[in-house]
Every structure is written in structure tokens, then in C-alpha cells.
Amino acid sequence: MATYKPKNILITGAAGFIASHVANRLIRSYPEYKIVVLDKLDYCSNLKNLLPSRSSSNFKFVKGDIGSADLVNFLLITESIDTIMHFAAQTHVDNSFGNSFEFTKNNIYGTHVLLEACKVTGQIRRFIHVSTDEVYGETDEDAVVGNHEASQLLPTNPYSATKAGAEMLVMAYGRSYGLPVITTRGNNVYGPNQFPEKLIPKFILLAMRGKPLPIHGDGSNVRSYLYCEDVAEAFELILHRGEVGHVYNIGTKKERGVIDVAKDICKLFNLDPDSNIKFVENRPFNDQRYFLDDQKLKILGWSERTTWEEGLKKTMEWYTTNPDWWGDVSGALLPHPRMLMMPGIERQFDGSEDSSEAATSHAVNSPRQDRMVVPSAKSTISSPKPAFKFLIYGRTGWIGGLLGKLCEKQGIPFEYGKGRLEERSQLVADITNVRPTHVFNAAGVTGRPNVDWCESHKPETIRTNVVGTLNLADVCQDQGLLMVNFATGCIFEYNTDHPEGSGIGFREEDKPNFTGSFYSKTKAMVEELLKEYDNVCTLRVRMPISSDLSNPRNFITKISRYNKVVNIPNSMTVLDELLPISIEMAKRNLTGIWNFTNPGVVSHNEILEMYKKYIDPEFKWVNFTLEEQAKVIVAPRSNNEMDASKLKKEFPELFHIKDSLVKYVFEPNKKVK
């Protein structure tokens, strides 16, 4: 199946719940895509939802209404938009009973404006319309097969009726004008950042306040829930592999009664369900069940990853950590909320509040809208970009210490983490206090004086290298932060597919094959597990070298002090050149695994020849074999060549290892005769 590659994406409603998770994911994972966000910032939107993207060079925020044809046309043309992901909508069923005209205006008319702009400009290659499972109407209680994409649409409330109407417009523009449209219909979504008019965040906030959880009717209504990051992954897949003209259900077959959701939340807060759940008057019409057939999306390659227990716990932890994210939400916590459909308080990226008639904005008049506010070029929302701020773990370590000095040199604000990696609450406290844009993990057990220490201190090694690293990655994901993790390339060993001297290096996708030391085992283990986190940038460091030849951890310093050395070519990391690159990688929000070494290999003897030439003409050394070395060490050492082509492609200026050694290490330390 062909893969679609967008260039410039317009995401509508991305300061809202689901769209913010999608926008942050795409901005983080695809720095080559330009992401333009259009949001009018009504009561259930919050600019803080886009905090993880605020400093990204490929992100631009525009405050405005999709109902303004002038603005939409202007954006499509000036930003060269080729892809639209249309999330903007009024979505709360209770509100639709009390203010249904606003739903027609936002959900139908707003979608129509977007479609007409696409037709007029003629440049859109994908239009992804986000709909809902509620357009199918109520599913029979005894149905064993869910609604599939070709099922009849039978909406039962004003909200779902407007979403079905919008779908008809999307379908018509696809057929009449050939617009490349794709429609999604999703189950309920939950997770961090959701406005608490929805069931799960409402129940969590009420439980936090010691108030009863209101159940509509008898609580027998059944719903299916998907965790937000799983849904964001589904949209990422549909964007790249979805077929034009098709509809995709985003669903789960795991259903839960509303009463069961309330009981699960009571359990998380150690509350008695019998005394903390109350039954209230039902909605005018409350669908008993929505059940989807999600086979089509599974064939495309998607499946939910997050269990209900795991997702609910993460959501609870986020709301307890961010109780004031939305300000005063007392109106939303009522059993039958009726929020006003008007722009409310505009929450800035820094958490401060300003009125929607901000002095930093200017009005754009349109025959379709009396007044709309769009940030001017001087707005604090999009330009200039807020400064970076790094949170670094590993203050007493070699790399952690060097990172701090680099930040000082570059004028980047930073703080060292105070919490222990294995203590989740301490990590959350660090992030809350520091409010970083990125987190660097340079903490880890390597052993003193070498990795042999790990062989006799296995629990301590696991605690830091595995448990602590995973804990930090998980907390960072919950907080929407990218974590740069300094790992190791000492998880590979020359073999028949990668022979010594062949120039064939191990690539990022290769499976570790070296288990000679317990240190390497823990590093390989945690690297594999970190693949499940899309907010982590893993940097495989090897035999680190710096210009500080007095540092006992420096590879050159080590071998220059050994009585005997082996002579094997290896990939290595010159920190003076590569650590600044790690900072740039954070700024670019790069993720995934990277061989963090200079291109090429260098042998022990070649390094010591340079040492003799530049530092000490009288220096002498003796070689011995791996077999002889094995007699004086506890754990075997890894020897390999890493393929650094991925890093070289991203940073073409990167030096070959031998050239880098000369430029950054030996020339600066050259002894003047």
C-alpha cells in the first residue's frame, strides 16, 4: 500500500483534546512536516494542551474560526496547505440539547466552509474529516457484530445529527468535485487534557473534591473507551496509509457500563461506591450502546495498546497533578452541564489568562463573522518562540555535567533534576517545579572504575538503568515532554554479518547480540522497552572521548594508563562534537533510536599513535589478545562498528572519527615543543 507524505498540514481544533494529542505527536515525530493549527479557543480549548509543541520550528498557531471563509482561504494559500485534519467541532451531547444551533453552525457550516475553500484553492491532497460513532445511532443491546463503515447513519440527538450532516457534505464534495476525502468515526476517547464536561475527567475531578459521581438514569448504558495516545496513533496511520474515499472506524470491542466506570474511579480513590455514586435524571434520549466493527483499521495496521486499567491510572495521575489546568470548571461538573458556546478565557502557553480581545491581537472583519481575533506577528502565542528550558538528570555524571556547561555556554536555561529516577512522585515534582520543554537523562550506572562493578551489584544496576529510565520516560510521556536518553552502543559484537574490518556497521534497527556483561544486558533490555514510548530519543554512545585528557572516564585517558591494551577497531563518540548535536536533536524534537557515534572506526593502536604524536613522543604501550584480557577482567567487553549514516544524514557536517579526534581532542591538547 502506497504511503502518503504530506508537507503542510492544517489541523483544526488542535487546542482541544483529541486533536492536541494528534498535533503534538505529528510535530514531534515528523519535523519535516509543517503543522498549522487553527482554533478559536472556545470554552473547552486550552493553549496549554499544545505546550509540548510550542518551541518546535515546524509549529504555527493561528487563532480563528473555521466559519470564516476569508481566513480559511487565506491560510490554505499562504501556508501552501496540502493536507487538512478537521477536528474542530462542538461535541458534548448535553450541550446540544440546550444550544443546538451552535452545533449546526460549528459542525455543519464550519465543515462546509473548509470544503468550499478546498474546492476553490484546488491544492488539497488529503482531507481527513473526524466524525463520531454516534452517527450510527443506538446499537441493539444483543448485537454481537458492531456497526461497520457501510452501516446506515441513524443519529438520535442534535450533536450526532450535525456530525452526520457534515459527513454528507464531505461525501458530496468527494464525489462532485473529486476532493480526496477520508472520514473517521471513533468511540469515546479519554486521557490527559480532556475538558471535564466528559464522563471520565468529570468523575475524576469530582472524586478529587470528595463529591458524589452523578450517573444518568440507571447507569446501564454501555460505552467503549480508547486511550488518547492510541487514537493519536490511529490518526497518524490513517494520514499516511488511509485510502481516499474510505471511512475508518476507530474503535474497541471492550465495552463498559457507565456504572462500572464510576466504580473503577471510586476504586482508584479508595472511595465507597455505594456512598459516592448518585443516580440523576437521564438525558432526553440517551443511547444505550455504541458498538463498532474496527476490522478495517486493524487490517491497515492499527490496534489499541493501552489497557483500561493502565489508561485510567495515567489519566487519574495527570488530573491529580494538574488540578487547575482548566481553571473554574464548576459549571462543567454539574450532572447536566450547559456551557455557553462563546469564546471564554484564553489560557496562554505559560498558564496565564488573558481576554479573547487581547491587546496583542488584531481583528479581521468578514461578512460571515462580526469579529474574530487572530494573533498578530508580534503575538506572544506564536512569535517569538518561548525559550527552551532543559531538565537534566545525571548532575554528578560525566555527560550530565558537560551538558550543563554546554547549556550555560549556549544561554539555554536548565536545571538538574533533584528526584531519584525510581521515585515517580519526585520526577513529577521536578517537572512541575522546573516546567521544562525537554528532559535529558544522562543518569545511569556504568560502574566504578568500570562495568565489572555491575556484575556484583545487579539490583542497583537494574534499579537505575532499567526501572529508573522507564519511569522517567513514562512520566515524560504523561507530561507531553520529549526525553533524550543517553544509552550505549555496547550491545553489539562483531559477527559473521558484521565482520571486523568489513565496514558493515550495526544499524539502529538491528537486534542487540552482545550479552557478555550485565551492564550491556540491562541497556539492551531497556532500549527494547523504550521503543514503546514515542516521546523518547535514544542515543547510543560508544567509548566516549573528550578533550579533557585528565578525566579518568575518558576512553583515551583509560587506555593510556593501562599496562596492556587490545587492538580492535571500534566506533566511538567524541563528546566535544556530538553533545552539542544532542541539544540540537532535542530542539528538532527528534525521536527514535540513533547510533550516536562518529562515522567510521578507529583502533586502540591508532588512538595511541595519535597520543604519541600530539601529546607524549616518549609514550609506549604493549598489546595483548582478547584471551589474555579475559584473564584480568570480570565481564567481556563489546567490540563493534556502528552505522552512523542516519546521524550523518541529519547532520552532514559530522566528522569521521579519526578527523574528529584530531580536531576536537589532539590538536587542542598538542604539546608545544
N, C-alpha and C positions, 0 to 999 in steps of 0.2 A: 504494500500500500504506500502510495506517494506521501511524503511528509511536506506539509505546508510550512513555509518560513515567512512570517510577517516581518515588516520593517518598522512601521509606525502604527501603534495600536492606540485607539481611543477607548477608554473604559469609562462607562457612565455609572454614576452612583458609587464610585470606589471609596468614598469616605464612609460608606455603610458597612454592614457586617460581612457578608459573603464576599462581596467584590473587593474589599480591602485585603482579605487573605489571598485572593487571586492576584491582585495587583502587586502586593509585596512579594509574592512567590515569583512572578514573572520578572519583576525588576531585579530581584536578587539573582535569579538563575540565568537570565539572558541579558547581559549588559549591552549586547549589540542591538537589542530592541529598544526603540524609544517608546515610552509609555506616557500618554497624556491622559490625565484624569479630569473628568468633568463632573462636578457635583454642586448642587445648590445649597448644601449644608442645612437640611431641614432638621426637625427635632430628633430624628434617630440617626443622624450622621455625626461624625466626630473626626476632625482632622488628626487627632492623636492616633486614630486607627492606622494612619499612614506613616507613623513615626519611623518604622524600620527603613522607609524609602526616602526620607526627607533629604538625605545628603547624597543620594545617588545621582550621578550625572545624566542618567537616562530617564529621569522622572520629572514631569512637569504637572503642576496642579492649576486648574482653572475653575474659579467659582462661577457657576452659571446654571441655567435651566435648559433641559433638553427641549422644552417647549418654545424656545427662541430660535426660529429658523435662521435669522441673521447670524447669530452666534455659531450655531452648528455648522452652517455653510462656511463661515469664516475659518473655523478650526480645521475642518476637513481639508481646505485648500492650503492654508498657511502652514499647517503641520504635516502636509503630504500623507494624510491618514490612508492606510490601505486595509486596515482591519478595525472592526468595531465589536466590542464585547459589551452588550447592552444589559446592564443590571439594574439601572435606575428604575424604581417603582415604589408605589405605596403597597405595603404587603400585609398589614395587620388586619385580620378579618373583623375583629371587634370594631375597629375604626371605620371599616367600610359600611357597617350598618348605620353609623351616625353621621358620616360625611362622604357619601358615595360619589358625589360629583367630583370631588378632588381625585378620587381613584380613576374616574373616566378621563379627567384632564391629564393626570400624570401618566397613567399606564397605556391609554389608547392614543390620545392626542400626541403625547411626547414621543411614542414609538413611531407614529405617522410622520412627525417632523423629521426624525432621523432617517427614515426610509426615503422620504422625498429628497432629502439632502444627498443621500447616496445615489439616487437616480440622476439628480441634476449634475453632480460632480463627475460621475462615471469612473471613479478611481478605486472603488472598494472591491477587494478580492475575497473578503470574508466578512459576513455579518452574523455574529452569534447572538441569538435572542434568548434571554434567560426567562423561562416560564416556570410553572409550578405543577406539582402532581394534582392540585385541587381542580384543574381544568377538566379532569376526567369525572369529577363528581364522586359521590359516595360509592365505595366498593362493597359488594354484598359481604355480610359477615362470614358466610361459609365458603366464600370463594377461595380456591386453592391456587388459582393462576391469577397473577396480577395484571393490571392494565398494561398493554403493550403500546408501542408508538403509533399504531394504526387504530387504536380504540376510539370510540366516539367520545366527543367532548360534551359533557353534561354538567356545567358548573351550577352550583347551588347557592352562591352568595355573591354580593356585588364585587368583592375583590376578585374571586375566581372568574367571574363573568368578564371583567375588564381584561384580565390576563388572556382569556380565550379570545376575546375580540382583538387584542393586539396580535395574537398568533395568526389570526385570519388575515390581518393586514400584511404580516411578514410573508405568509404563504403566497398571498396575491402578488406582492411585489417580486417575489422569486419567480413566479410563473409569467407575469405580464411583462416584466422588464428585465428578467434574467439576472436579478441580484443573487449573488452567491450566499444564500441564507442557510443557517443551521439553527435548529431550535433545541433547547434542553428543557426537560421537565423533571424537577427534583423533589425528593422527600424533604422532610423537615431537617434543618441544619442547626447545630448548636456548637458552642465553644466560646473562647475569649472574644471580647469586643462586642458582643451582641446586646442590642438595646433591650432593657429588661421589661418591655411590654410582652415579650415572648415567654413561653411557659418556663423553660429551664432557668434562664437568668433571673426571672421574677421569683421563682421558688427559692433559688439560692440566696438572693438578697433579703427576701422575707425571713428565711431561716436564720440568716446572719443577724437580723434585727429582733429575733425572738417572736416574730408574728406568725399567725397561722397561714397555712398554704391553702388558697381557695380553689376548689375543684368545681368546674361547671357540670351541672347535672349530677349523675351518679358516678362519674369517673370511669365509666366502662368504655368510653371512646378510645380507639386504638390509633397509635401513630408510629411511624418509622423514623428513626433519628440517625443522621450521619454526622460525624465529626468534621469540623470546618476544613481542616487540612486535607482530609481525604477528598472532600468536594473540590477544593482548590486543585488537587492533583487531577481530578476528573476533567476540569475545565482546561488544564494545561494539555491533557491528552486530546480532548476534542478540538482545541485550537490547532494542534499540529497534525492530527490524523483523522478528524471528523470529515465526513463526506458531505459536499454541498447538496442541499435539498433534503437532507435527512433530519430526523428527530431522534434525540437520545434521552432515554430515561436515566436519571442518576438516583439510584435507589438502593435499598437494602431489604432483605426479606425478614429481618429481625424486627418484630413489632413489639410495642409496649403499650399497655394501658396507661392512661393519664394517672390513675391512682397508683400504679406501680412506680411511675416516675417520681411522684411525690414521696412515696415510701423510701425509695432509694436515696433521695436527697435528705430525708429525715435521718436515715442511717448514717450518712456521711457526717452529719452534725450531731450525732448521738441524741436525737430527739425522739420522743414517743409519738409514733404516727397517730395513734388514737386521739391524743390531745392536741396535736399540732396540725391536723388536716380538718378543714371545714368544707361543707358542700354548699354551693351557692346556686342561684338561678342560672339555668342554661342559656346559651345563645338563642336567638330567634330560630336558627337552624344550625345544628352542629353535626356535621358529617361524622358518621360512626367510625369510618375506616378509609384510609387511602392505601392501596396496595399496588406496587409497581412490578412489572417484569423488567429486570435490568440486564437481560442476557445480551442485548445488542452492544451495550457499552463494555461488558466483560469480554466479548469477542474482540473488541477494539484493543483490549489490554489492561482494563482497569479493574480493580477490586478494592473494597474497603480494607484498611489496615488497622484501624483503631477500634479496640473493643469498647463496648458501652461502659464498662467499669473504669477502664483507663481514661477514656474521653471525659466522663463525668467528673472524675477526680481532678484531671487537669483543669477543667472548666471551673470547678469549685475553688481550686487553688488560685486561679487567676483573679476571680472576683474577690476573694478574701484579701489578696494582695493589692488589688486596685479598687477599693470600695467606693471611691469618689470619682471614678473615670467619667461618669455621666452627670455629675452634679446632682441637683434635686430631681429625683425620679419618682417622687411620691405619687404623682398622678398616674404613672405607668404601673404602679404596684397595686392599683385598685383591682377588684375582681373583674370589672367590666370597664377598662380604661377608654376614654375618649380624648385622645390627644388632638390639639389644634394643628391643622395641616398648614402651618405657616413657618417661615424661617425663624428660628429661635436664637439662642445664644451661640455665637460662633466660637468654638473652642480651638485655640491656636495650637500649633505644634508643641509649644512649650507648656501647654496646660493652662495658660491664662485665658481670660474670657474677654471678648470684645463684641460690640453690637454688630449686626449684619450691615449697618450703614457705616462701615469703618472708614476712618479718615484716610487710610492708605489705599482705598479703592475708589474707582470712578464708575459712574452709572453709564450704561449703554441702553439707549431707548430703542424700542421696537414696537411696531404696530400690534404685535401679539402679546406684549408684556409691558406694563407701565414702568416698571423699574426692576433692574437686575444689576447685581453687583459682581464685577469681575476684577480680580486683583490687577493693579497696575504694575508696570515694570519695576517699581520700587517697593512692591509689597513684601512684607516680611514673610509671606507664606511661601513664595516660590523663588524669590531672588532678593538678596543674595542667599546662597545656601547656608544653613546653620553650620557652625564649625563642627569638625569631628571631635569626638571625645572617646578615648580608649580606656577600657578597664583591663588591666594586665594581671594575670596570675603567674607567680614564679619570681617574686621580687629578689629573693636571695640566690636564684639560679643564674647561670651564665647568660643564657639567651634573654631571660626576663630582664636582667639588669641592663643589657645592651639595648633592648627595646625602649626602656625608659629614657636612656641617653639620646637615642635617635628621636624620640618624640620631643624632648627638650630642644634638640637641635633644629627640628622642623617646625617648632612652635605649635605642636599638637597637644591640647590639654589631655592629661591622662592621670589615672590613679591606680595604685596597686590594690588588688583585692585583699581584704582582711580575713575573709572567711576560709574555712577548710573546705576543700573540694568535696569531701564526702558528706558535708552537712548542708543539705538543701536550703534550709531556712537562712543560713548565713550567706549563701550565694544570692538568694532573693534580696536579702537586706543590702548587700553590696550594690546590686543593680539599682535598687530603689534609691539609695543614697547618692550614687555616682551619676546615674542616668546616662550611661554611655551610648554611643552609636554602634560600637563594635567591642567584642571581647576577645582577648588574646590569651590562650592557655599555653604558657611556657613552663608550667609546673609538671613535675614528674620525677619518678625515681629512676636514676641511671646507675646508682651505686657509687660508693667511695671506697677505694680510689677508682674502681672500675665495676663492670657489670657482674663480676664474680660475687659481689656483695648480695645481689638479688637471689642467688642460689640458696642462701641460708636465711633469707628474710622474705619468704614468699608472701605471707599475709600482708606485710607492709607494702610490698610491690603491687599486689592486686588492689589494695585499698586506694592507692593513689593513681596508678596507671590505668586501671580499668574502672572501678567504681566511681572515683572522683571525676575522671574525664567524661564518662557517660552522664553523670549527674549534672555537670556544668553544661553539656550540650543540650540536655533536656530542659534545664531552666532557661537557657538562652532561646530555645525554640518557643517556649511558653511566652517569653517576653518579646518575641519578634526580633531577636538580635542574631547577627552573624557571629559565629565563633571561629577564629583562626586557631587551629590546633597544631602545635609543633610535634610531629610524630617522628618516626625513624624509617630509614630505608634498610636497616639491618634486619630485614625479614626475608631476605633472598640470599641464595647461594648459587654460584656458578653451576650449571648443569649441562646436559647434552644439547638442550635447545638454546642455551645461552652460554656457550663455552668461553672460557677465559681467553682474552685477546681477539675475540671474533668481532667486536664492535656491535654485537647484538645485545642490547640492554633490556632489562625488565621494564615493562610498561605499567602505566597506572592500573590497568585492568587485570594484570596478572595476579594469580593467587600466590600468597607467600609460601615459600618452600623451605625456609630455614627455621628449625626449631631447636637448635643446639643450645640456646641459653634461655633461662626462664624469663629474662627481660624481654627478649625477642618474642617469646610466646605471648606475653601479655600485650605487647604492642600490636602484634598481628591480630589478636583477638578483638581488641578494642577498635582497631581500624575497620574490621568487618562489620561490627555492630554500628559504628558511626555512619555507615552507608545509609542507614535508615533515617538519618536526620538530614534534611535538605538545607539546613542552615549552617553546615559545617564546611570549612575549608581545611583539608588535611594536608600538611606539608611534610613530606618525607625527607628529613635531614639525614646526611651521612657523614661520619667522621669530620665533624665541624672544625673549621680552621679560622683563625682571625689574625689580625696584625699584631695582637698583643702576645708576644712570644714569652711573656713572663707568666701567663695564665696556665696553671697545671692541667686544665681541661682541654687546652688547645692540642689538636692531634699532632702538630709539628713539635710542640714542646714535649709531649709524651714520648714520641719515638726518638727524639734527640737525647733523651735521658735514659733510654733502655740500653742495657748491655748488648742485647742482640735483638734484631728485628727480622720479621719475614719480609719477603719482597714480592708483593702481589699487587697488580693494578686494581684500583678501586675508584668508584665515583665518590666525590667528596663535595662538601658545601663550604664555600668561602663566605663567611658571615658578613664581612665588610661589604660585599657586593649584594648578597641575597637578602639580608634582613631589611634593607630599605625597600626591596621588592615586595616583601611580605606586607609592609604597610600599604604599598600601592595596590596590592591584591585586595586588601580589606576595603580600600576606598572604591575599588571597582566592584565590590560585592561578589567576588569570585568564590565559587563553592566547588565541592568535589575533592578528589584526590589529585595531588600534584607531586611529581618527583622533584624535590626541592634541592637539586644539585646542579653544579656547573656541568655543561656538556663535556663528554669525554671522560677518560680515566687517567690516573697518574699512579705510579707505583711508589712504594716506600723508598726505594733507592733513588728514584728520580727526585723526590722531595728532598732527601738528604744531600744529594748532589747540589741542589739549589741552595740548601742551607750552607753547605761548604763554600760555594761560590760567593754568596752575598753576605754571610754572617761570620763564619769561622773557617778560614782557609786550612786550619790545622785539624779540623774535625775528622774523626774516623769512626767507623762502625763495623759491626760484624753481622752477617746474615745467618739465620738458621731456618730449618724447614718447619712446616706445619706440624709434623710429627714431633719434632723437638719442642716446639712451642707448647704443644698439648701437655707436656710434662710439667710445665710451670704455671699453667692457668687452670681454673676450675671448669669454666664453660667455654666451649668453642666460640670462635669469632666469625662473623659473617663477612664474606668477600663477594662482591658483585659489581656489575656495571648497571647503572640506571639509565633508562632512555629519557633524556631531558628535552625531547623535541616539543612536547606540549608547552613547557615553560618557555622554551626558546621562541616558539611561535607567538606567544603572548607578549614576550619581552625580547625582541630581536637583538637588542644591544647586549645581551648576556654573553660574557666571555667564556671561552673554553677554559677548562680547569687549570691548565698549565699557564695560560696567559693571565688568568685571574690571580694565580699565586704570585706571579711576578709583579703585577700591577698593584695589588692590594696588600701583599704580605712582605715580599722580599725587598722590593725597591724601597718602600718606606723604612725598612729596618737595615738597609745596606750600611755596612761599616765603611766609613771613610778612611782610606789608607793614609 
